[in-house]
């Protein structure tokens, strides 16, 4: 895919993606694992509201806002 071709030209041990799946179908979301495997990045940080992506993660951190303060909770 064009995404993989573009990203594989960039060599880095870390990749940070902020809401990269906005507008993706469920089928497209499930293909992300294959794309991430092809990238061979040592660490990928993905910020998303998509619960379907939790199965891609080794560690999950949830940020919840209460009374104007954000709190981070490790979920898995």
Helices and strands as residue ranges (DSSP letters): H 2-8, E 14-18, H 26-30, H 32-39, E 43-47, G 51-56, E 61-66, E 69-74
